[in-house]
Amino acid sequence: MAKIKITNMLKFYTLCLLAEGPKHGYELIKELGRNLGRSISASNVYPFLEVLKKNRMIAIDKVGKRDKKIYHLTAEGRNFTRDMFSKFGDLIDVAIKPRIATCPCGCKIYSGGHSERIKGRLMKFCCSHCARMHKAKI
């Protein structure tokens, strides 16, 4: 496994952007700033890109007259990123699982849905149709 530590959202989101496809450094900085809602400087991004390069997670292509660098994930980088996404997904599952309700029809409801009091008990349904069907059964 790579000797790369993903210790903050900027690093994690940099991997997310590179997983979408090749990017210029400037493009990464602008997208990170827009999506994280704060100003991102080159000193926040390029050292991490260098770590990724040293660990063979990314490769660099030079294009255009000025040899602009385009960063893209290598096969090893895609595997590492997939592993990071899986770990992050597990954290998200833990965080949202308590907030998910199950409709009697089996649908999982994260937000919204239809709530109705039946026999003094507040129940959550995916829709009013399921609430009517449940009432008809009892």
TIMIMAR-87226 format. One record per residue: residue in three letters; chain; x, y, z of N, C-alpha, C, O in turn; residue number from 1. Coordinates in steps of 0.001 Angstrom, whole numbers, padded with zeros to 6 digits, always signed. Last residue first. Layout:
% residues N
> code_unit_npx_npy_npz_capx_capy_capz_cpx_cpy_cpz_opx_opy_opz_pos
> ALA_A_X_Y_Z_X_Y_Z_X_Y_Z_X_Y_Z_NUM;
...
***
This chain:
% residues 138
> code_unit_npx_npy_npz_capx_capy_capz_cpx_cpy_cpz_opx_opy_opz_pos
> ILE_A_-054105_-003232_+008099_-054294_-003428_+009554_-055706_-003208_+009998_-056007_-003338_+011185_138;
> LYS_A_-054203_-002781_+005369_-053793_-004110_+005838_-054094_-004327_+007311_-054315_-005459_+007741_137;
> ALA_A_-054804_-000088_+005140_-055774_-001070_+004643_-055456_-002482_+005138_-056368_-003292_+005307_136;
> LYS_A_-052466_+001107_+006052_-053701_+001245_+006823_-054721_+000180_+006432_-055411_-000380_+007284_135;
> HIS_A_-050781_+000457_+003894_-050491_-000082_+005227_-051741_-000016_+006106_-052045_-000969_+006824_134;
> MET_A_-051954_+001950_+001842_-051880_+000485_+001735_-051633_-000161_+003087_-052206_-001206_+003395_133;
> ARG_A_-051538_+004559_+002813_-052908_+004043_+002621_-052916_+002518_+002542_-053792_+001870_+003116_132;
> ALA_A_-048728_+004587_+002763_-049439_+004790_+004037_-050855_+004245_+003923_-051329_+003549_+004822_131;
> CYS_A_-048233_+004294_+000048_-047800_+003230_+000957_-048501_+003354_+002311_-048831_+002345_+002935_130;
> HIS_A_-049283_+006792_-000785_-049860_+005533_-001292_-049491_+004369_-000360_-050347_+003552_-000021_129;
> SER_A_-047580_+008666_+000282_-048921_+008544_+000862_-049607_+007259_+000401_-050427_+006701_+001130_128;
> CYS_A_-044243_+007230_+000645_-045256_+008041_-000026_-046620_+007820_+000631_-046792_+006902_+001433_127;
> CYS_A_-042587_+005998_+002421_-041944_+006645_+001280_-042944_+007556_+000566_-042548_+008544_-000052_126;
> PHE_A_-043319_+006728_+005881_-043553_+006005_+004632_-042834_+006732_+003512_-042511_+007915_+003622_125;
> LYS_A_-043275_+006402_+009353_-042680_+007042_+008183_-042880_+006125_+006980_-042646_+004919_+007048_124;
> MET_A_-045561_+006994_+012037_-044840_+006098_+011130_-044353_+006872_+009925_-044949_+007874_+009529_123;
> LEU_A_-046465_+007370_+015297_-046009_+008106_+014126_-045152_+007172_+013281_-044150_+006632_+013749_122;
> ARG_A_-049265_+005845_+016729_-047822_+005734_+016494_-047457_+006480_+015213_-048062_+006254_+014166_121;
> GLY_A_-052005_+005785_+016944_-051247_+006533_+017938_-049738_+006511_+017752_-049010_+007106_+018546_120;
> LYS_A_-052756_+004443_+014598_-053001_+003825_+015913_-052110_+004457_+016982_-051534_+003759_+017817_119;
> ILE_A_-050573_+006403_+012877_-051464_+005254_+012723_-051535_+004540_+014066_-050523_+004091_+014604_118;
> ARG_A_-049670_+009342_+011452_-049922_+008722_+012748_-050966_+007621_+012536_-052081_+007875_+012081_117;
> GLU_A_-047177_+009681_+008953_-048588_+009594_+009306_-048710_+008879_+010641_-047967_+007942_+010933_116;
> SER_A_-045039_+011117_+006552_-045255_+010678_+007934_-046743_+010690_+008224_-047471_+011586_+007799_115;
> HIS_A_-043203_+010497_+003700_-044536_+010832_+004185_-044680_+010272_+005591_-044468_+009078_+005805_114;
> GLY_A_-040164_+011935_+002386_-041097_+010850_+002660_-042420_+011390_+003181_-042702_+012585_+003104_113;
> GLY_A_-037285_+013475_+003632_-038589_+013614_+002985_-039484_+012459_+003365_-039550_+012060_+004527_112;
> SER_A_-034491_+011259_+003566_-035122_+012534_+003905_-036439_+012613_+003152_-036664_+011906_+002170_111;
> TYR_A_-034206_+008460_+003369_-033198_+009271_+004048_-033790_+010611_+004466_-033604_+011045_+005603_110;
> ILE_A_-035673_+005400_+003342_-035997_+006821_+003284_-034947_+007590_+004075_-034806_+007408_+005285_109;
> LYS_A_-035996_+002488_+001449_-035189_+003201_+002430_-035434_+004688_+002237_-035408_+005187_+001112_108;
> CYS_A_-038796_+000315_+001029_-037984_+001446_+000567_-037207_+002043_+001733_-037699_+002097_+002860_107;
> GLY_A_-040543_-001535_+002121_-039145_-001920_+001973_-038229_-000798_+001499_-037008_-000938_+001558_106;
> CYS_A_-043076_-000914_+002826_-042923_-001542_+001509_-041476_-001974_+001253_-041203_-002691_+000290_105;
> PRO_A_-042763_+000423_+005255_-043260_-000960_+005274_-043142_-001669_+003922_-043111_-002899_+003876_104;
> CYS_A_-039625_+002148_+005015_-041063_+002120_+004759_-041523_+000661_+004853_-040744_-000245_+004558_103;
> THR_A_-037162_+002897_+007256_-037597_+001923_+006271_-039116_+001938_+006202_-039799_+001761_+007210_102;
> ALA_A_-034882_+005665_+007571_-036080_+004931_+007995_-036429_+003935_+006890_-036039_+004110_+005736_101;
> ILE_A_-031785_+006848_+008540_-032552_+006194_+007489_-033706_+005420_+008094_-033525_+004622_+009013_100;
> ARG_A_-030166_+007812_+010492_-031154_+008745_+009960_-032028_+008117_+008877_-032920_+008779_+008347_99;
> PRO_A_-028248_+005895_+011081_-029282_+006185_+012091_-030401_+007094_+011573_-031478_+007136_+012167_98;
> LYS_A_-026688_+006070_+008616_-027532_+004912_+008915_-028594_+005204_+009981_-029744_+004799_+009808_97;
> ILE_A_-024916_+008204_+008363_-026314_+008398_+007949_-027236_+007238_+008311_-028456_+007408_+008312_96;
> ALA_A_-022435_+007375_+009485_-023012_+008672_+009839_-024498_+008773_+009495_-025264_+009366_+010255_95;
> VAL_A_-021920_+004922_+008314_-022040_+005001_+009771_-022751_+006289_+010179_-023565_+006294_+011103_94;
> ASP_A_-021730_+005776_+005622_-022759_+004812_+006047_-023001_+004882_+007544_-024147_+004900_+007995_93;
> ILE_A_-019449_+007371_+005774_-020733_+007991_+005458_-021875_+007074_+005885_-022870_+007534_+006444_92;
> LEU_A_-017522_+005399_+006245_-017747_+006453_+007244_-019105_+007122_+007034_-019822_+007405_+007994_91;
> ASP_A_-017714_+003968_+003847_-018033_+003293_+005109_-018308_+004306_+006215_-019211_+004111_+007029_90;
> GLY_A_-016786_+005923_+002079_-018172_+005457_+001983_-018616_+004750_+003253_-019756_+004908_+003691_89;
> PHE_A_-014118_+005991_+002808_-014940_+007171_+003053_-016422_+006795_+003013_-017216_+007289_+003814_88;
> LYS_A_-013369_+003450_+001902_-013235_+003797_+003318_-014116_+004989_+003672_-014779_+004994_+004709_87;
> SER_A_-013912_+003795_-000846_-014584_+002742_-000089_-014539_+003042_+001411_-015545_+002905_+002107_86;
> PHE_A_-012154_+005834_-001504_-013598_+006051_-001657_-014378_+005025_-000849_-015393_+005355_-000236_85;
> MET_A_-009720_+004496_-001078_-010069_+005664_-000263_-011583_+005935_-000313_-012204_+006227_+000709_84;
> ASP_A_-009908_+002556_-003115_-009823_+002137_-001717_-010205_+003282_-000779_-010925_+003074_+000198_83;
> ARG_A_-009871_+004248_-005337_-011037_+003385_-005119_-011083_+002907_-003661_-012150_+002857_-003049_82;
> THR_A_-007282_+005246_-005028_-008431_+006145_-004918_-009712_+005351_-004655_-010537_+005754_-003835_81;
> PHE_A_-005762_+002936_-005505_-005650_+003644_-004232_-006871_+004528_-003997_-007426_+004554_-002898_80;
> ASN_A_-006538_+002430_-008168_-006803_+001443_-007115_-006758_+002090_-005736_-007615_+001824_-004894_79;
> ARG_A_-005586_+004752_-009407_-007026_+004457_-009450_-007397_+003442_-008370_-008440_+003568_-007728_78;
> GLY_A_-002838_+004433_-008919_-003559_+005570_-008341_-005061_+005350_-008332_-005740_+005713_-007372_77;
> GLU_A_-002299_+002231_-010512_-002091_+002130_-009069_-002840_+003246_-008334_-003404_+003026_-007263_76;
> ALA_A_-002827_+003405_-012988_-003631_+002254_-012562_-003513_+002073_-011046_-004505_+001793_-010373_75;
> THR_A_-002668_+006986_-012352_-002156_+005756_-012953_-003077_+004617_-012509_-004008_+004843_-011736_74;
> LEU_A_-004449_+009996_-012946_-004192_+008830_-012115_-003600_+007695_-012941_-003989_+007477_-014088_73;
> HIS_A_-002831_+012945_-014205_-003859_+011910_-014291_-003449_+010716_-013436_-002263_+010459_-013229_72;
> TYR_A_-002216_+016315_-015021_-002067_+015241_-014049_-003191_+014228_-014247_-004350_+014598_-014432_71;
> ILE_A_-000467_+018142_-017321_-001779_+017548_-017050_-001537_+016340_-016157_-000753_+015452_-016493_70;
> LYS_A_+001348_+021085_-017795_+001281_+019769_-017164_-000172_+019352_-016934_-000985_+020120_-016419_69;
> LYS_A_+002222_+022632_-020830_+001363_+022629_-019653_+001254_+021213_-019098_+001085_+020256_-019854_68;
> ASP_A_+004125_+023495_-022816_+004273_+022244_-022060_+003497_+022278_-020741_+004046_+021990_-019677_67;
> ARG_A_+003485_+025586_-024401_+004157_+025917_-023146_+004367_+024689_-022262_+004741_+024819_-021097_66;
> LYS_A_+002115_+024401_-026486_+003372_+025100_-026772_+004178_+025353_-025500_+005409_+025336_-025525_65;
> GLY_A_+000725_+021226_-025353_+000709_+022613_-025807_+002095_+023185_-025997_+003105_+022544_-025708_64;
> VAL_A_+001483_+019157_-022492_+000794_+019453_-023752_+000926_+020925_-024094_+001204_+021758_-023232_63;
> LYS_A_+002716_+016465_-020683_+002916_+017874_-021041_+002300_+018104_-022406_+002550_+017359_-023353_62;
> ASP_A_+001503_+014447_-018055_+001694_+014636_-019487_+001888_+016122_-019724_+001285_+016946_-019036_61;
> ILE_A_+002266_+012520_-015285_+002140_+013880_-015813_+002410_+013849_-017310_+003412_+013298_-017767_60;
> ALA_A_+000545_+010335_-013050_+001540_+010575_-014094_+001264_+011966_-014646_+000171_+012510_-014491_59;
> ILE_A_+000082_+009156_-009698_-000278_+009991_-010841_+000880_+010010_-011834_+002030_+009738_-011489_58;
> MET_A_+001232_+007338_-008070_-000228_+007373_-008098_-000735_+008211_-009263_-001844_+008001_-009755_57;
> ARG_A_+003920_+007066_-007408_+003426_+006520_-008675_+001899_+006413_-008739_+001352_+005514_-009379_56;
> ASN_A_+004903_+008500_-005363_+004339_+007190_-005028_+003685_+006510_-006230_+002986_+005507_-006085_55;
> LYS_A_+005560_+010858_-006599_+006641_+010044_-006032_+006169_+008629_-005713_+006945_+007676_-005786_54;
> LYS_A_+002932_+011796_-007154_+003854_+011444_-008246_+004967_+010528_-007738_+005282_+009526_-008380_53;
> LEU_A_+001942_+012348_-004606_+001260_+011365_-005448_+002183_+010884_-006569_+002206_+009696_-006890_52;
> VAL_A_+003758_+014356_-003902_+003710_+013114_-003119_+003045_+012006_-003935_+003519_+010870_-003957_51;
> GLU_A_+002999_+016280_-005803_+004360_+015736_-005821_+004435_+014421_-005030_+005107_+013481_-005454_50;
> LEU_A_+000433_+016862_-004963_+000617_+016250_-006283_+002011_+015632_-006391_+002179_+014578_-007004_49;
> PHE_A_+001111_+018092_-002542_+000380_+016819_-002522_+000501_+016109_-003866_+000654_+014889_-003909_48;
> PRO_A_+002370_+020430_-003509_+003130_+019464_-002696_+002431_+018092_-002625_+003094_+017055_-002645_47;
> TYR_A_+000151_+021644_-004984_+001313_+021069_-005661_+002174_+020143_-004792_+002671_+019141_-005306_46;
> VAL_A_-001821_+022594_-003028_-002082_+021526_-003992_-000812_+020860_-004522_-000712_+019633_-004509_45;
> ASN_A_-001092_+024684_-001414_-001967_+023665_-000842_-002053_+022427_-001728_-002327_+021332_-001237_44;
> SER_A_+000306_+026350_-003026_+001066_+025674_-001967_+000226_+024639_-001227_+000766_+023809_-000495_43;
> ALA_A_-001679_+027498_-004554_-000839_+026474_-005180_-000067_+025688_-004121_+000187_+024496_-004295_42;
> SER_A_-004596_+027854_-002446_-003375_+028345_-003088_-002600_+027167_-003679_-002840_+026007_-003344_41;
> ILE_A_-008001_+028501_-002370_-006981_+027453_-002360_-005751_+028003_-003066_-005854_+028554_-004162_40;
> SER_A_-010624_+029862_-000530_-009505_+030135_-001430_-008449_+029044_-001258_-008059_+028711_-000139_39;
> ARG_A_-013655_+027902_-000376_-012598_+028747_+000196_-011482_+028920_-000816_-011412_+028214_-001822_38;
> GLY_A_-015439_+025886_-001131_-015938_+027163_-000636_-014901_+028031_+000047_-015226_+028808_+000945_37;
> LEU_A_-014950_+023557_-002331_-014724_+023575_-000887_-015128_+024914_-000268_-015159_+025062_+000953_36;
> ASN_A_-015531_+024194_-004989_-016292_+023143_-004321_-016091_+023082_-002809_-016966_+022607_-002085_35;
> ARG_A_-013773_+026306_-005602_-015215_+026441_-005834_-016001_+025418_-005005_-017017_+025753_-004396_34;
> GLY_A_-011265_+025197_-004914_-011754_+026421_-004277_-013255_+026564_-004401_-013937_+026900_-003434_33;
> LEU_A_-011178_+023012_-006678_-011119_+022804_-005233_-011677_+024018_-004496_-012468_+023876_-003564_32;
> GLU_A_-011225_+024356_-009141_-012342_+023472_-008775_-012360_+023193_-007279_-013429_+023140_-006671_31;
> LYS_A_-008754_+025785_-008997_-010027_+026496_-009159_-011208_+025627_-008734_-012103_+026107_-008038_30;
> ILE_A_-006885_+023662_-008721_-006967_+024725_-007718_-008318_+025434_-007791_-008956_+025659_-006763_29;
> LEU_A_-007335_+022199_-011091_-007547_+021585_-009778_-007746_+022653_-008708_-008662_+022561_-007890_28;
> GLU_A_-006538_+024120_-012971_-007924_+023634_-012986_-008260_+022975_-011644_-009355_+023173_-011118_27;
> TYR_A_-003830_+024266_-012386_-004671_+025453_-012194_-006148_+025055_-012135_-006912_+025599_-011337_26;
> GLY_A_-003029_+021657_-013151_-002908_+022112_-011767_-003812_+023299_-011475_-004481_+023339_-010442_25;
> HIS_A_-005367_+019958_-015270_-004238_+020867_-015109_-004195_+021272_-013642_-005220_+021235_-012961_24;
> LYS_A_-006465_+016543_-015208_-006669_+017953_-014886_-005324_+018686_-014885_-004288_+018114_-014548_23;
> PRO_A_-008235_+013573_-016245_-007022_+014393_-016192_-007344_+015871_-015960_-008353_+016385_-016444_22;
> GLY_A_-011052_+012550_-014141_-010286_+012630_-015389_-009086_+013532_-015232_-008928_+014187_-014201_21;
> GLU_A_-012154_+011844_-011746_-013074_+012250_-012826_-012360_+012298_-014169_-012982_+012108_-015215_20;
> ALA_A_-009961_+011478_-010156_-010718_+010275_-010538_-011714_+010585_-011655_-012079_+009697_-012425_19;
> LEU_A_-009263_+014077_-009653_-008409_+013316_-010561_-009099_+012024_-011010_-008850_+011534_-012112_18;
> LEU_A_-011298_+014683_-007824_-011218_+015394_-009097_-010363_+014645_-010106_-010704_+014585_-011287_17;
> CYS_A_-010646_+012936_-005704_-011961_+012863_-006358_-011911_+013514_-007740_-012424_+012958_-008712_16;
> LEU_A_-008114_+013879_-004963_-008249_+012531_-005530_-009578_+012380_-006276_-009631_+011773_-007346_15;
> THR_A_-008977_+016325_-003957_-008043_+016306_-005083_-008093_+014940_-005767_-008113_+014851_-006995_14;
> TYR_A_-010463_+015482_-001781_-011178_+016037_-002926_-010277_+016139_-004156_-010764_+016049_-005283_13;
> PHE_A_-008385_+014648_-000093_-009400_+013690_-000530_-010111_+014204_-001780_-010334_+013449_-002727_12;
> LYS_A_-007042_+017073_+000265_-006364_+015929_-000356_-007378_+014931_-000895_-007244_+014434_-002013_11;
> LEU_A_-009097_+018560_+001478_-008456_+019047_+000257_-007756_+017894_-000472_-007873_+017765_-001691_10;
> MET_A_-009755_+017210_+003814_-010704_+017185_+002694_-010064_+017665_+001393_-010455_+017218_+000314_9;
> ASN_A_-006895_+015392_+005116_-007845_+016501_+005086_-008718_+016412_+003833_-008444_+015635_+002919_8;
> THR_A_-005178_+013276_+004986_-005441_+013846_+006307_-006427_+015005_+006308_-006761_+015542_+007364_7;
> ILE_A_-004122_+010581_+003685_-005182_+011522_+003318_-005700_+012098_+004632_-006542_+011500_+005302_6;
> LYS_A_-000877_+009674_+003150_-001888_+009881_+004177_-002867_+010941_+003692_-002477_+012053_+003336_5;
> ILE_A_+000880_+007187_+001540_+000189_+008456_+001374_-000879_+008544_+002454_-001672_+007624_+002649_4;
> LYS_A_+002433_+004983_+000687_+002746_+005741_+001890_+002159_+007136_+001772_+002867_+008136_+001892_3;
> ALA_A_+000402_+002260_-000573_+001144_+003508_-000714_+001373_+004182_+000638_+000621_+003982_+001592_2;
> MET_A_+000848_-001185_+000000_+000000_+000000_+000000_+000885_+001237_+000000_+001996_+001222_+000529_1;
***
